[in-house]
Amino acid sequence: MSSQDKAYRVCFSAGEASGDQHAAHMFMELKKQCPSIAAIGMGGRKMREAGIDIRFDSSGIGVIGLIEIIKHYAEIRQALRKMQQALATEKPDLLVCVDYKEFNLKLARFAKSQGIKVLFYVSPQVWAWRPGRVVTYGKAIDMMAVIFPFETRYYEAKNVPVRYVGHPSVDKVYPKRSKAEDFVEFGLKTEHPVVGILPGSRGNEIKRMLPVMLKAAEKLAQQNQSIQFLLPQADSVSDELIAPYLQNCALPIKIIKQQAYDVIQCCDAVMTTSGTASLEIALLGVPMLIAYRLSPISYWLGKQLVKIPFIGLPNIIAGKQIVQELIQDAVSADSLAAEIQRLLMHSDYRTTCINELQKIKKQLGSGGGSKNMADLALEMLDDGN
């Protein structure tokens, strides 16, 4: 019997907005190859829309930093218990852990104790800190799927099964319309510059980054009243969360939902937090700055642990700074406004940035990440059946 005819059952575990997207795209590819496959899991709107039966909505637990995790500890524990219960009672054929490292490591260990195969998608950043985790994760999983080609060597060195599948963003970072169509759709003037504001997809990121980004926008508007501002609202961010900040802002900022890539392609420069968003902006070839703040304790701990000089994925992949990073105390309305102004006004600086971003896109290849993941999952499901 081929995998197409088998009624496999998969469990997905995604704790953040990017993981929700990755899992959704992977499951849609699985459905193409194996229409009878079914899935349950922890995730958000994208996974639900893809047809995954959501057992725990993860939109409230996608936090980063020690203090933030402590604040949400009860909810995170509840999610873990619920997912463990689902694994124990429903016994899926495969658990796919998508990012959300520490939580999914615990869930993977539990799955192994139940005799369930584990595929881990998106490696912890062992190249940045705590390389010993390669062995730790190796004991809890059956396969590690990595999204950057240089990551495989860390697992191969410890004989942990690993497969490079490509970065999922390469496939999905495409605008729905042409740039000209988007300018009409969003009511933008082609002769005036457009600046994007991407304050993150987590609640704590919004609270720390949106106010300072809005103040930076006000400073930019004082220098050039013709600048147009766009804010693509992340799926995981509610209207109620951002409304108070926007009410206190004197600028007419256009909030656009579910069209992030179309918004970004319209921008001449973008203010963004670190994470997947910075890589997506890089793939669209738009100049940016990366700004980030954590709680003081989380930042101090990070400084002790992280052994690489950058936090932004474009810089990490390039192995050098191609995008300005403003971290912690360096984040201010003045510093953000100054860097955006530089990207808008200094043509040589801007051109160099765009050229370096194009190299990043070339480095990540032609895509196929979600299909490669589906192929790998079916390979694991068929093994021994």
Summary of the structure (lengths in Angstrom):
residues: 385
radius of gyration: 21.0
end to end distance: 9.1
largest distance: 67.7
contacts: 1313
relative contact order: 0.13
helix: 52%
strand: 16%
